[in-house]
Amino acid sequence: MSGKLSIVPTPVGNLEDMTFRAIRTLKEADLVLAEDTRTSSVLLRHFDIHTPMRSHHRNNEHKEVRRIVEEIEGGMNVALVSDAGTPGISDPGFMLARACRDAGVEVECLPGPTAFVPALVASGLPCDRFVFEGFLPLKKGRATRLAQLAEEARTVVIYESPLRLARTLRQLADAFGADRPAAVCREISKLHEEIRRESLGELVAHYEANQAKGEIVIVVAPAPGTRAGKPEGDAG
């Protein structure tokens, strides 16, 4: 009898965001695949979870996927976690989920924490329609993608490293216009959570003068002349 793959979100900050179902799933699994076993071991110890762990990250997922699918087909129940948030969202997970689906293996994904949803909702910018970009291309295609996003009628959500934040905000201001409303959401669900909502130009000035720390989500308003994808004045 085949086992299953369970994709288990873990807290992005506050451990109280862990769900009862996530704890039970990790305890009942035969194996936990972790992006970094050192990080996940802290979480598992906190919730008294003693399931064996094995590394599953970007550097080994290509060669490990077939083996894992075969283990699940053989009856093993496998849980996948990333360092924080939902696996597959800018973290390893998609490749394994796809391989399991292609092999006819059951895949379940638990609802739970991810950084961009609370950042988007708390930003005060339109959240009924949005585009999630994850991390922008570092070099090739970056300028082209920024030019495309500048015309988006939906709110734009981007992940960024604190070390690259000021540079990215400057590029966004150049491509979108310095007056475009935006928000920088930092350390979501953690002790020092901070959300700054200003124009892109104001955010550039702030973060060029103040080095950001922690996990960063950038939220940028839709292009002028639209309101979450609708032309202004359209009541429908």
C-alpha positions as CSV (number, residue, x, y, z in Angstrom):
1,M,0.0,0.0,0.0
2,S,1.4,3.4,-1.0
3,G,2.1,6.1,1.6
4,K,1.7,9.8,1.0
5,L,3.5,13.1,0.8
6,S,2.4,15.7,3.3
7,I,3.6,19.3,2.7
8,V,3.7,20.9,6.1
9,P,3.9,24.7,6.6
10,T,5.9,25.8,9.7
11,P,6.0,29.2,11.5
12,V,7.7,32.1,9.8
13,G,8.3,33.6,13.2
14,N,6.1,33.0,16.2
15,L,6.0,29.3,17.1
16,E,2.4,29.8,18.3
17,D,1.5,29.8,14.6
18,M,2.1,26.1,14.4
19,T,-1.2,24.2,14.0
20,F,-2.3,21.2,15.9
21,R,-2.7,19.3,12.5
22,A,0.9,20.2,11.5
23,I,2.2,18.8,14.8
24,R,0.2,15.6,14.5
25,T,1.3,15.1,10.9
26,L,4.9,15.5,11.7
27,K,4.6,13.1,14.6
28,E,2.8,10.4,12.6
29,A,5.1,10.6,9.6
30,D,7.8,8.0,9.0
31,L,10.2,10.6,7.7
32,V,10.6,14.4,7.8
33,L,12.4,15.9,4.8
34,A,13.9,19.2,5.9
35,E,15.5,22.1,4.0
36,D,18.0,22.4,6.9
37,T,17.9,19.7,9.5
38,R,19.6,22.0,12.0
39,T,16.8,24.6,11.8
40,S,14.0,22.0,11.8
41,S,15.5,20.1,14.7
42,V,14.8,23.2,16.9
43,L,11.2,23.2,15.8
44,L,10.8,19.4,16.3
45,R,12.3,19.5,19.8
46,H,10.1,22.3,20.8
47,F,7.0,20.3,20.0
48,D,8.4,17.0,21.2
49,I,8.5,15.4,17.8
50,H,10.9,12.5,17.4
51,T,10.4,11.6,13.7
52,P,13.6,10.8,11.8
53,M,14.8,13.6,9.5
54,R,16.7,13.8,6.2
55,S,18.0,16.8,4.3
56,H,16.0,17.9,1.2
57,H,17.2,21.2,-0.3
58,R,17.9,22.8,-3.7
59,N,21.3,21.2,-4.0
60,N,20.1,17.6,-3.7
61,E,16.4,17.6,-4.7
62,H,17.0,16.7,-8.3
63,K,18.8,13.5,-7.5
64,E,16.7,12.7,-4.4
65,V,13.2,13.0,-5.9
66,R,13.0,9.6,-7.6
67,R,14.2,7.9,-4.4
68,I,11.6,9.6,-2.3
69,V,8.8,8.8,-4.6
70,E,9.8,5.1,-4.5
71,E,9.9,5.2,-0.7
72,I,6.4,6.6,-0.6
73,E,5.2,4.1,-3.2
74,G,6.6,1.4,-0.9
75,G,4.4,2.6,2.0
76,M,6.3,5.4,3.7
77,N,4.5,8.5,4.9
78,V,6.8,11.5,4.2
79,A,6.4,15.0,5.6
80,L,8.2,17.9,3.8
81,V,9.1,21.1,5.7
82,S,11.2,24.2,4.8
83,D,13.1,26.4,7.1
84,A,9.9,28.6,7.5
85,G,6.6,29.0,5.8
86,T,5.0,26.7,3.2
87,P,7.4,24.5,1.1
88,G,7.2,25.3,-2.6
89,I,6.7,29.0,-2.1
90,S,10.3,30.3,-2.9
91,D,11.5,27.1,-1.2
92,P,12.1,23.5,-2.3
93,G,8.9,21.5,-2.7
94,F,7.4,21.9,-6.2
95,M,9.6,19.3,-7.8
96,L,8.8,16.6,-5.3
97,A,5.1,17.4,-5.3
98,R,5.0,17.3,-9.1
99,A,6.9,13.9,-9.2
100,C,4.5,12.4,-6.7
101,R,1.5,13.6,-8.7
102,D,3.0,12.2,-11.9
103,A,3.5,8.9,-10.1
104,G,0.0,8.8,-8.8
105,V,1.2,9.2,-5.2
106,E,-1.2,11.1,-2.8
107,V,-0.1,14.6,-2.0
108,E,-1.7,16.7,0.8
109,C,-0.7,20.2,1.6
110,L,-1.7,21.6,5.0
111,P,-2.9,25.2,5.3
112,G,-0.6,27.3,7.4
113,P,2.0,30.1,7.6
114,T,3.5,31.9,4.7
115,A,5.1,35.4,4.8
116,F,3.5,37.1,1.8
117,V,-0.2,36.7,2.8
118,P,0.0,38.6,6.1
119,A,2.3,41.2,4.5
120,L,-0.1,41.8,1.7
121,V,-3.2,42.1,3.8
122,A,-1.5,44.3,6.5
123,S,0.1,46.6,3.9
124,G,-3.3,48.4,3.4
125,L,-2.8,48.1,-0.4
126,P,-5.4,46.3,-2.6
127,C,-5.3,42.6,-1.9
128,D,-8.3,41.3,-3.9
129,R,-6.1,40.7,-6.9
130,F,-2.3,40.5,-6.7
131,V,0.7,38.9,-8.5
132,F,3.3,37.1,-6.4
133,E,6.8,37.4,-7.9
134,G,8.9,35.7,-5.2
135,F,12.5,36.8,-5.7
136,L,13.2,38.9,-8.8
137,P,15.9,37.7,-11.3
138,L,19.3,38.8,-10.0
139,K,20.7,39.8,-13.4
140,K,19.4,38.4,-16.7
141,G,15.9,39.5,-17.4
142,R,15.6,41.7,-14.3
143,A,15.2,45.1,-16.1
144,T,12.7,43.5,-18.5
145,R,10.6,42.0,-15.6
146,L,10.6,45.3,-13.7
147,A,9.3,47.1,-16.8
148,Q,6.5,44.5,-17.2
149,L,5.5,44.7,-13.5
150,A,5.4,48.6,-13.7
151,E,2.3,48.2,-15.8
152,E,0.6,45.6,-13.6
153,A,-3.1,46.3,-12.7
154,R,-2.7,44.0,-9.7
155,T,-0.7,44.6,-6.5
156,V,2.8,43.3,-6.8
157,V,4.4,41.1,-4.0
158,I,8.2,40.5,-4.0
159,Y,10.6,38.8,-1.6
160,E,14.0,40.3,-1.1
161,S,17.1,39.9,1.0
162,P,17.8,42.8,3.5
163,L,21.2,43.2,1.9
164,R,19.7,43.9,-1.5
165,L,16.6,45.9,-0.3
166,A,17.8,49.4,-0.8
167,R,19.1,48.6,-4.3
168,T,15.8,46.9,-5.3
169,L,13.7,49.7,-4.0
170,R,15.8,52.1,-6.0
171,Q,15.2,50.0,-9.2
172,L,11.5,49.8,-8.4
173,A,11.3,53.6,-8.0
174,D,13.0,54.1,-11.3
175,A,10.8,51.6,-13.1
176,F,7.4,52.3,-11.3
177,G,7.9,55.9,-10.4
178,A,9.0,57.3,-7.1
179,D,5.4,58.3,-6.1
180,R,4.0,54.8,-6.4
181,P,2.6,53.7,-3.0
182,A,4.4,50.6,-1.5
183,A,5.1,48.9,1.8
184,V,8.1,47.1,3.2
185,C,7.1,44.4,5.6
186,R,9.9,43.1,7.8
187,E,10.1,40.1,10.2
188,I,6.4,39.1,9.8
189,S,5.1,37.3,12.9
190,K,8.3,38.0,14.8
191,L,9.1,40.1,17.9
192,H,10.3,43.1,15.8
193,E,7.7,43.0,13.0
194,E,7.6,46.3,11.1
195,I,5.5,47.5,8.2
196,R,6.4,50.8,6.6
197,R,3.9,52.1,4.0
198,E,5.2,55.1,2.1
199,S,6.0,56.0,-1.5
200,L,8.8,54.1,-3.2
201,G,10.9,57.2,-3.1
202,E,10.4,57.6,0.6
203,L,11.2,54.0,1.2
204,V,14.4,54.3,-0.8
205,A,15.5,57.2,1.3
206,H,14.7,55.4,4.5
207,Y,16.5,52.1,3.7
208,E,19.5,53.8,2.1
209,A,20.0,55.5,5.4
210,N,19.0,52.5,7.6
211,Q,20.2,49.0,7.0
212,A,17.3,46.5,7.1
213,K,17.5,43.2,9.0
214,G,15.4,40.1,8.8
215,E,13.0,38.6,6.2
216,I,11.6,41.2,3.8
217,V,8.4,41.3,1.7
218,I,7.9,44.3,-0.6
219,V,4.3,45.1,-1.6
220,V,3.7,47.7,-4.4
221,A,0.4,49.2,-5.5
222,P,-1.1,48.6,-8.9
223,A,-0.2,50.9,-11.8
224,P,-1.8,54.4,-11.8
225,G,-5.1,54.5,-13.7
226,T,-6.2,51.1,-12.4
227,R,-7.7,50.0,-9.1
228,A,-6.8,46.4,-8.4
229,G,-7.2,45.7,-12.1
230,K,-10.3,47.9,-12.8
231,P,-10.2,51.2,-14.6
232,E,-10.9,54.0,-12.1
233,G,-14.6,55.0,-12.2
234,D,-15.7,51.4,-12.9
235,A,-18.1,50.5,-10.1
236,G,-18.4,46.9,-11.2
